[in-house]
Amino acid sequence: MRVVLSADMEAVAQISDVREVLACRPEYWETGRRYLTDDVVAAATGLLEGGASEVVVLDNHGSGNPWNVLLDELPAGVRGESWNVFDLAGHGVDGLLQVGYHPRAGVAGFVPHSYIPGLRLSVDGEEISESHGRIWAARTALVGIVGHAAHERTLGTLSGTPFLVVQDGEDPHRTTPLFADAGQGAEAIREFASRAMRGIADAPRPEPPADATFQAIIDDANDEQAARMQAAGWTRAADTRFVIQLSHWADARDPLAVAMGAAMAPFSATFTALDLTSPQAFAQQDHERLNRLTALFLDGTARMAVADDTPI
């Protein structure tokens, strides 16, 4: 039985500061990657113990470094791949476990965002998170989610999914780990993953939306960003709001990618000028650019941390 482990980073058990998830910060290289890898190894081990014959890790965190997980530390039976979640049905996947998942945009919690800071998404009026987008794309069983308490509280149509809370708090830049040390966190994640895997036959299989209205709000969208959206089939319904009709969620693949790219525009020039692929490369980067990118990200996530009842 092949199970995919989708790894995000913000809601990893021992992460406590937003700088640990950004490859433009020393904290990422000093502790962040280690904490992420510990959780991924624990979850993968639990999946194998629970009956998975193979675990494929997808690194779904955008830090500026293409691979955040330390792949050479994955146990036997576990490997990393760069598969797109929209292609998982073609890879014979039997289930998906999400690890390190943070609150969506519009929620008061740690590093709230939906794919990119400055982007808010909804489908037929429901604000959605990355958990929604990826499980709908995967079209498989959602074995469970490991993440932040605010994410569990705002799952909407995914409510009832097996969930292990490892963090809590409403500060967008600091969070409170719920386990005293890495060992306790890893053991809780391993046990959760094993138990969830044993119950895969009863795991939810969320139905992807069909004949749906997909909406994106891009913070402070300008005419250049709007032109990119409209070229991809989006209609500009208001200054910052765009809509597109979808026959099936699979049709969201390209429009979603374009919306992410448009929301990423304020970061792009700084990002592309940096090499964040290794600690050695990071050490050689221009400090002014690193600090500028950090400031952009901190500002973007803070503006996404608004009250739960704020309308999209």
Secondary structure as the mmCIF struct_conf table of DSSP 4:
data_model
#
loop_
_struct_conf.conf_type_id
_struct_conf.id
_struct_conf.beg_label_comp_id
_struct_conf.beg_label_asym_id
_struct_conf.beg_label_seq_id
_struct_conf.end_label_comp_id
_struct_conf.end_label_asym_id
_struct_conf.end_label_seq_id
STRN STRN1 ARG A 2 ALA A 7
BEND BEND1 MET A 9 MET A 9
TURN_TY1_P TURN_TY1_P1 GLU A 10 ALA A 11
TURN_TY1_P TURN_TY1_P2 ALA A 13 GLN A 14
STRN STRN2 ASP A 17 ASP A 17
HELX_RH_3T_P HELX_RH_3T_P1 VAL A 18 VAL A 21
TURN_TY1_P TURN_TY1_P3 ALA A 23 CYS A 24
BEND BEND2 ARG A 25 ARG A 25
HELX_RH_AL_P HELX_RH_AL_P1 PRO A 26 GLU A 27
HELX_RH_PI_P HELX_RH_PI_P1 TYR A 28 GLY A 32
HELX_RH_AL_P HELX_RH_AL_P2 ARG A 33 GLU A 49
TURN_TY1_P TURN_TY1_P4 GLY A 50 GLY A 51
BEND BEND3 SER A 53 SER A 53
STRN STRN3 GLU A 54 ASP A 59
BEND BEND4 SER A 63 PRO A 66
BEND BEND5 VAL A 69 VAL A 69
HELX_RH_3T_P HELX_RH_3T_P2 LEU A 71 GLU A 73
HELX_LH_PP_P HELX_LH_PP_P1 LEU A 74 PRO A 75
TURN_TY1_P TURN_TY1_P5 ALA A 76 GLY A 77
STRN STRN4 VAL A 78 GLU A 81
HELX_RH_3T_P HELX_RH_3T_P3 VAL A 85 HIS A 91
TURN_TY1_P TURN_TY1_P6 GLY A 92 GLY A 92
STRN STRN5 GLY A 95 TYR A 101
HELX_LH_PP_P HELX_LH_PP_P2 HIS A 102 ARG A 104
TURN_TY1_P TURN_TY1_P7 ALA A 105 GLY A 106
BEND BEND6 VAL A 107 VAL A 111
BEND BEND7 SER A 114 ILE A 116
TURN_TY1_P TURN_TY1_P8 PRO A 117 GLY A 118
STRN STRN6 LEU A 119 VAL A 123
TURN_TY1_P TURN_TY1_P9 ASP A 124 GLY A 125
STRN STRN7 GLU A 126 GLU A 127
HELX_RH_AL_P HELX_RH_AL_P3 GLU A 130 ALA A 138
TURN_TY1_P TURN_TY1_P10 ARG A 139 ARG A 139
BEND BEND8 THR A 140 THR A 140
STRN STRN8 LEU A 142 HIS A 148
HELX_RH_AL_P HELX_RH_AL_P4 ALA A 149 ARG A 153
TURN_TY1_P TURN_TY1_P11 THR A 154 THR A 154
HELX_RH_3T_P HELX_RH_3T_P4 GLY A 156 LEU A 158
TURN_TY1_P TURN_TY1_P12 SER A 159 GLY A 160
BEND BEND9 THR A 161 THR A 161
STRN STRN9 PHE A 163 ASP A 168
BEND BEND10 GLU A 170 GLU A 170
BEND BEND11 PRO A 172 HIS A 173
STRN STRN10 ARG A 174 ARG A 174
STRN STRN11 THR A 176 PRO A 177
BEND BEND12 LEU A 178 ASP A 181
HELX_RH_AL_P HELX_RH_AL_P5 ALA A 182 ARG A 198
TURN_TY1_P TURN_TY1_P13 GLY A 199 GLY A 199
HELX_RH_3T_P HELX_RH_3T_P5 ILE A 200 ASP A 202
BEND BEND13 ALA A 203 ALA A 203
HELX_LH_PP_P HELX_LH_PP_P3 PRO A 206 PRO A 209
STRN STRN12 ALA A 210 ILE A 218
TURN_TY1_P TURN_TY1_P14 ASP A 219 ASP A 220
HELX_RH_AL_P HELX_RH_AL_P6 ASP A 223 ALA A 231
TURN_TY1_P TURN_TY1_P15 ALA A 232 GLY A 233
STRN STRN13 THR A 235 ARG A 236
BEND BEND14 ALA A 238 THR A 240
STRN STRN14 ARG A 241 HIS A 248
HELX_RH_3T_P HELX_RH_3T_P6 TRP A 249 ALA A 252
HELX_RH_AL_P HELX_RH_AL_P7 ARG A 253 ALA A 263
TURN_TY1_P TURN_TY1_P16 MET A 264 MET A 264
HELX_RH_AL_P HELX_RH_AL_P8 ALA A 265 THR A 272
TURN_TY1_P TURN_TY1_P17 ALA A 273 ALA A 273
BEND BEND15 THR A 277 SER A 278
HELX_RH_AL_P HELX_RH_AL_P9 PRO A 279 ALA A 283
TURN_TY1_P TURN_TY1_P18 GLN A 284 GLN A 284
BEND BEND16 GLN A 285 GLN A 285
HELX_RH_AL_P HELX_RH_AL_P10 HIS A 287 MET A 304
TURN_TY1_P TURN_TY1_P19 ASP A 308 ASP A 309
#
